[in-house]
Amino acid sequence: MLGLRADWNLDLPPLPRAEKATLFVDRVSFGYEGISLFEDLSFKLWPGEILGIIGPNGGGKTTLLRLIARLEKPASGCIARDGDPGVGFIFQQPNQQIFERTVRRELEIDGLIDSEDLHRVLEEARLAGLENAPPLSLSLGEQRRLTFAIALSRNSNLLLLDEPFIGQDAKNVSWIISQLVAVRRHGTA
């Protein structure tokens, strides 16, 4: 149960266990200015596994994602990704990762979405008709769906989602969850 505006029971069937974990966090410690956020944190994330990190504001959830994405370095410990998989990271504030002048250019930036797929992606993300809009003029919810669509287009082995449901109504939360379930089947953690 996700305890959001409505309850979604994913009831996902187990996936066969892979030989190697997608992500290996071993005895990681980190803090800011003498304040420890976590010490000796260890866990493994397997292909297709979905892990939710919960905690109070300022508890280190975003920092942990930044460490996994290698945007920060741990004070001690090791974070390893099997075969250095590509990482799709959706920041808590989507405007920190939007750079292009139009939604279309933002989606086409890596060359991973061609014009044929562009309309399908826009339709699925409920952004149809906004391809020529400046991304920063979109609502927070629309910006989040845009960055989510970009992350999905990269076919990453690992998706890091920081507060993915903020600004989304139940219909869009359902779409995000359906996309996560779909990429899980392909081994994305």
ZINORHU-V583758 format. One line per field, one symbol per residue. ss: DSSP state (h for helix, s for strand, l for the rest). phi: phi as a letter, one per 30 degrees, with the letter a starting at -180 (. if undefined). psi: psi as a letter, one per 20 degrees, with the letter a starting at -180 (. if undefined). A space follows every 10 residues. Layout:
ss=???
phi=???
psi=???
//
This chain:
ss=llllllllll llllllllll ssssssssss ssllssssss ssssssllll llllllllll hhhhhhhhll lllllsssss shhhllssss lllhhhllll llhhhhhhll llllhhhhhh hhhhllllll llllhhhllh hhhhhhhhhh hhhllllsss sllllllllh hhhhhhhhhh hhhhhllll
phi=.chcdbcccd hdddcddddb ddbbcbhdba abhicdcabh dbabbceidc bccbldeidj dddddddddi cbcddajbbb ceihddccbc ddceddbcbd dbeedddcec idcddddedd dddddhbeic dcddedddde dddddddddd ddddhddbcc cchdcdicde dddddddddd dddeecjdc
psi=pikbhrpooh lpqqqpprhq qhpooolpqq rpliopgqpl pprqpqpiqp pppqrrpjij ghggghghik irpqhrapoq ppjlqqpopo qhnhiijphr hqgghghigi jiorhghghg ggghjljpij hjqphiiqrg gggghghghg ghiilqippo oolijpjprh ghggggghhg gghghjjp.
//
